[in-house]
Amino acid sequence: MDDIEEERWCIERRDEVHYYLEKEGVEFGRIGEWPAWFVAPYVSVWAVESKKAPGSIGWWAICGDLPTDYISSDDANDPRQVLQKIAARWYEVAKYMQNGEPHPTMEIGNPEEWPTLGPLLKSRAEILKEWGNDETLWEEAF
C-alpha cells in the first residue's frame, strides 16, 4: 500500500467510525484526524473526544478488516490496551456465538449467522491479542 492508498484507507475508516458511533447512539465529540495506531489495511484505532469533557478522550474505536467496535476510555488508556480489551471481549462473545447463545451485552449478526461469525470473531480476537502482546509493534508507538 503506497502513501496515497494508506491515507485514503485511513480517511475511509474515520468516516466508518463516525457512522458507526452515530448508529450506536454514542454521544461523542471529534474523532481524531488520524488513527492513534493502525496497520493498514487491517486495523485502525481511533481516539474519540468525550462530549461531556471536551478536549479529552471519552472513547476508543477500532475499525478495519474486522468488526467496528468501541470502548470507553475508562477501560483503556492507549491503543495497545484497546486491542487487548477488545480482543478479550470478542473472545467472550465468540464463545457465546459458538454455543448458540446470545451474549448478555453485545450483539453481532443474527443467530443463523453465529456458526460462521463466531469463528471469524475469535480469529480476529486472536490477531488483536497477538498484536497487543507484540512488543515490537509498540516500541516506538508512545
C-alpha positions in Angstrom: 0.0 0.0 0.0 1.5 3.3 -1.0 1.2 6.6 1.0 -1.8 7.8 -1.1 -3.7 4.5 -0.7 -2.9 4.4 3.0 -4.2 7.9 3.5 -7.4 7.1 1.6 -7.8 3.9 3.7 -7.5 5.9 6.9 -9.9 8.6 5.8 -12.5 5.9 4.9 -12.0 4.2 8.3 -12.5 7.5 10.1 -15.8 8.0 8.2 -16.8 4.5 9.1 -16.1 5.1 12.8 -18.2 8.2 12.7 -21.1 6.5 11.0 -20.9 3.5 13.4 -20.8 5.6 16.6 -23.8 7.7 15.4 -25.7 4.5 14.5 -24.9 3.1 18.0 -26.2 6.3 19.6 -22.9 7.2 21.2 -22.6 10.8 22.3 -19.2 12.0 21.2 -17.2 15.0 20.1 -14.5 15.0 17.4 -12.8 11.9 16.1 -9.0 12.1 15.7 -7.9 13.3 12.3 -5.6 10.4 12.0 -5.7 7.0 13.8 -4.0 6.8 17.1 -2.5 3.5 15.8 -3.0 1.4 12.7 -1.8 -1.4 10.5 -3.3 -0.7 7.1 -5.4 -2.3 5.6 -6.2 -4.4 8.7 -6.9 -2.3 11.7 -7.1 1.2 13.0 -7.6 2.6 16.5 -9.2 6.0 16.9 -9.3 8.4 19.8 -12.8 9.9 20.1 -13.4 13.0 22.1 -15.7 13.0 25.1 -18.9 15.0 24.7 -19.1 15.5 28.5 -15.4 16.6 28.8 -14.4 18.3 25.6 -10.7 18.1 24.8 -10.3 14.6 26.4 -10.7 11.1 25.1 -14.0 9.6 26.0 -14.0 6.6 23.7 -11.7 4.5 21.6 -13.0 3.0 18.4 -11.5 0.2 16.3 -12.1 -0.3 12.6 -10.7 -2.1 9.6 -10.8 -5.7 8.3 -12.8 -6.7 11.4 -15.9 -5.6 13.2 -16.1 -1.9 14.1 -16.3 -1.6 17.8 -15.7 0.9 20.6 -14.9 1.1 24.3 -14.9 3.7 27.0 -11.6 5.5 27.7 -12.3 4.3 31.3 -11.4 0.8 30.1 -8.3 1.6 28.1 -5.7 4.3 28.3 -3.9 3.8 24.9 -4.3 1.9 21.6 -2.4 -1.1 22.9 -4.9 -1.6 25.8 -7.7 -1.0 23.3 -6.6 -4.1 21.3 -6.2 -6.1 24.4 -9.6 -5.2 25.9 -11.5 -5.6 22.7 -9.8 -9.0 22.0 -10.9 -10.2 25.4 -14.4 -9.1 24.8 -14.5 -10.6 21.4 -13.3 -14.0 22.7 -16.1 -14.0 25.2 -18.7 -13.0 22.5 -17.4 -15.6 20.1 -17.7 -18.3 22.8 -21.4 -17.4 23.2 -22.0 -17.4 19.5 -20.3 -20.8 19.0 -22.5 -22.2 21.8 -25.6 -20.8 20.1 -26.3 -18.4 22.9 -26.9 -14.7 22.8 -24.3 -12.6 24.7 -25.9 -10.6 27.5 -24.5 -7.2 26.5 -23.3 -7.4 22.9 -24.9 -8.4 19.6 -23.2 -9.4 16.4 -25.3 -10.7 13.5 -28.3 -12.9 13.9 -28.4 -16.4 15.3 -28.4 -18.1 11.9 -25.0 -16.5 11.2 -23.4 -17.3 14.5 -21.9 -20.7 13.4 -19.9 -18.7 10.7 -19.4 -15.4 12.6 -18.3 -17.0 15.9 -15.1 -18.5 14.5 -14.4 -15.3 12.5 -14.7 -13.1 15.5 -12.5 -15.5 17.5 -9.8 -15.3 14.8 -9.9 -11.5 14.8 -9.6 -11.6 18.6 -6.6 -13.8 18.4 -4.9 -11.4 15.9 -5.7 -8.4 18.2 -4.3 -10.2 21.2 -1.1 -11.1 19.3 -0.6 -7.6 18.2 -1.4 -6.2 21.6 1.2 -8.5 23.1 3.9 -7.9 20.4 6.4 -5.6 22.0 8.0 -4.8 18.6 4.7 -3.1 17.5 4.8 -0.8 20.4 8.4 0.2 20.9 8.0 3.5 19.1 4.3 3.9 19.4 4.3 6.1 22.6 
